[in-house]
Amino acid sequence: MNKSYLITGANRGIGLALTKIIIEKGDRVIALCRKPEEAEELRAISNTQGNLNIFKADVTKEDELIKISKSIDNIDFLICNAGIMGPRGGMNDKDTNYRNISEVLMTNVAGPFFTIKSFIGKLRESKDPKIVILSSRMGTQMHHGSDAYFYRASKAAVNNIMVSFSNELNQFNIPITSFHPGWVQTDMGGSNASLSPEESASSLIEQFKELGSKNTGKFYNYEGSEISF
Ligand SMILES: NC(=O)c1ccc[n+]([C@@H]2O[C@H](COP(=O)([O-])OP(=O)(O)OC[C@H]3O[C@@H](n4cnc5c(N)ncnc54)[C@H](OP(=O)(O)O)[C@@H]3O)[C@@H](O)[C@H]2O)c1
């Protein structure tokens, strides 16, 4: 039977690549993005394919997410993909200020929290519900980086939140797992990255098929190996 996926930040990068592959397989995608009017690729797909619905949502705005959840049917798979890098430099990066730190933490940490909270009711209506968060290896505690302080911290924090959710959602048999998508050629990853968005997305989708209660609360690389965090 066809499944229904909800993806945040679906208008470009890894979110768009995931959306295209899932739509091509015949499953349904509820694609969330901040500016549907500018999401040309998504809109072009929805003009020809009936299994894509686009909604406007900023993941830092819980009211927008709740409003969408009231207007859709149940979902089987929730993918918290939306994210930002924020200031990339070291401790003296002048952009590492209150406003930019707040934006990274609100988007990458509170965003997945609000998304999961808003759509949990729709997932509970599914026979086989699953949640995935796009995190990053940059958030592991044992790293050698001295850059992107708050991106790293945000991905460490969202993995911690993933574990809390896995404990709270055990009672509903809803597994939740984080993934590192690889280093991917997107606006965030840059053109020197090692994977195309399509390569990352197709490998992630292969891994998603395997997810169950044995994986909840864990963090995986895009090719399936477990990452300690
Ligand atoms: N690329 C990599 O190498 C890499 C590596 C590790 C982890 N990741 C993670 O993978 C995920 C996707 O990354 P990407 O490379 O595809 O990034 P990207 O190309 O920069 O795309 C980011 C997406 O997130 C959306 N977004 C940002 N803030 C949002 C908000 N407040 N509300 C809703 N949507 C928002 C963007 O929408 P707008 O178009 O409106 O800005 C865009 O659709 C992120 O969580 C990232 O941290 C990526």
The ligand as an SDF file (V2000), in Angstrom:
LIG
                    3D

 48 52  0  0  0  0  0  0  0  0999 V2000
   24.4350   19.2110    2.9300 N   0  0  0  0  0  0  0  0  0  0  0  0
   25.1850   18.5360    3.8190 C   0  0  0  0  0  0  0  0  0  0  0  0
   26.3690   18.2000    3.5410 O   0  0  0  0  0  0  0  0  0  0  0  0
   24.6140   18.1580    5.1600 C   0  0  0  0  0  0  0  0  0  0  0  0
   25.4420   17.4300    6.0390 C   0  0  0  0  0  0  0  0  0  0  0  0
   24.9390   17.0560    7.2810 C   0  0  0  0  0  0  0  0  0  0  0  0
   23.6460   17.3670    7.6280 C   0  0  0  0  0  0  0  0  0  0  0  0
   22.8480   18.0750    6.7640 N   0  0  0  0  0  0  0  0  0  0  0  0
   21.4630   18.3720    7.2000 C   0  0  0  0  0  0  0  0  0  0  0  0
   20.5420   17.9650    6.2110 O   0  0  0  0  0  0  0  0  0  0  0  0
   19.4010   18.8300    6.2240 C   0  0  0  0  0  0  0  0  0  0  0  0
   19.1650   19.3940    4.8080 C   0  0  0  0  0  0  0  0  0  0  0  0
   20.3300   20.0900    4.4180 O   0  0  0  0  0  0  0  0  0  0  0  0
   20.5900   20.6350    2.9290 P   0  0  0  0  0  0  0  0  0  0  0  0
   22.0040   20.3910    2.6560 O   0  0  0  0  0  0  0  0  0  0  0  0
   19.5510   20.1220    2.0110 O   0  0  0  0  0  0  0  0  0  0  0  0
   20.4100   22.1910    3.1760 O   0  0  0  0  0  0  0  0  0  0  0  0
   19.9430   23.3640    2.1790 P   0  0  0  0  0  0  0  0  0  0  0  0
   20.2030   22.9870    0.7780 O   0  0  0  0  0  0  0  0  0  0  0  0
   20.5310   24.6030    2.7330 O   0  0  0  0  0  0  0  0  0  0  0  0
   18.3390   23.3710    2.3820 O   0  0  0  0  0  0  0  0  0  0  0  0
   17.8200   23.6480    3.6520 C   0  0  0  0  0  0  0  0  0  0  0  0
   16.3090   23.5390    3.5930 C   0  0  0  0  0  0  0  0  0  0  0  0
   15.7910   23.8380    4.9040 O   0  0  0  0  0  0  0  0  0  0  0  0
   14.8210   24.8570    4.7560 C   0  0  0  0  0  0  0  0  0  0  0  0
   14.6940   25.6880    5.9540 N   0  0  0  0  0  0  0  0  0  0  0  0
   15.6450   26.4080    6.5930 C   0  0  0  0  0  0  0  0  0  0  0  0
   15.1070   27.0440    7.6430 N   0  0  0  0  0  0  0  0  0  0  0  0
   13.7960   26.7180    7.6710 C   0  0  0  0  0  0  0  0  0  0  0  0
   12.7060   27.0650    8.5060 C   0  0  0  0  0  0  0  0  0  0  0  0
   12.8450   27.8860    9.5740 N   0  0  0  0  0  0  0  0  0  0  0  0
   11.4880   26.5350    8.2430 N   0  0  0  0  0  0  0  0  0  0  0  0
   11.3160   25.7120    7.1840 C   0  0  0  0  0  0  0  0  0  0  0  0
   12.2950   25.3620    6.3440 N   0  0  0  0  0  0  0  0  0  0  0  0
   13.5210   25.8620    6.5870 C   0  0  0  0  0  0  0  0  0  0  0  0
   15.2780   25.6780    3.5620 C   0  0  0  0  0  0  0  0  0  0  0  0
   14.1920   26.4730    3.1010 O   0  0  0  0  0  0  0  0  0  0  0  0
   14.4050   27.9460    2.4010 P   0  0  0  0  0  0  0  0  0  0  0  0
   14.6210   27.6590    0.9360 O   0  0  0  0  0  0  0  0  0  0  0  0
   13.1330   28.6450    2.6910 O   0  0  0  0  0  0  0  0  0  0  0  0
   15.5990   28.5780    3.0470 O   0  0  0  0  0  0  0  0  0  0  0  0
   15.6720   24.5550    2.6290 C   0  0  0  0  0  0  0  0  0  0  0  0
   14.5370   23.9770    2.0380 O   0  0  0  0  0  0  0  0  0  0  0  0
   19.7050   19.9330    7.2420 C   0  0  0  0  0  0  0  0  0  0  0  0
   19.0750   19.6210    8.4700 O   0  0  0  0  0  0  0  0  0  0  0  0
   21.2260   19.8500    7.3830 C   0  0  0  0  0  0  0  0  0  0  0  0
   21.6730   20.3190    8.6340 O   0  0  0  0  0  0  0  0  0  0  0  0
   23.3030   18.4660    5.5400 C   0  0  0  0  0  0  0  0  0  0  0  0
  1  2  1  0
  2  3  2  0
  2  4  1  0
  4  5  1  0
  4 48  2  0
  5  6  2  0
  6  7  1  0
  7  8  2  0
  8  9  1  0
  8 48  1  0
  9 10  1  0
  9 46  1  0
 10 11  1  0
 11 12  1  0
 11 44  1  0
 12 13  1  0
 13 14  1  0
 14 15  2  0
 14 16  1  0
 14 17  1  0
 17 18  1  0
 18 19  2  0
 18 20  1  0
 18 21  1  0
 21 22  1  0
 22 23  1  0
 23 24  1  0
 23 42  1  0
 24 25  1  0
 25 26  1  0
 25 36  1  0
 26 27  1  0
 26 35  1  0
 27 28  2  0
 28 29  1  0
 29 30  1  0
 29 35  2  0
 30 31  1  0
 30 32  2  0
 32 33  1  0
 33 34  2  0
 34 35  1  0
 36 37  1  0
 36 42  1  0
 37 38  1  0
 38 39  2  0
 38 40  1  0
 38 41  1  0
 42 43  1  0
 44 45  1  0
 44 46  1  0
 46 47  1  0
M  CHG  2   8   1  16  -1
M  END
$$$$
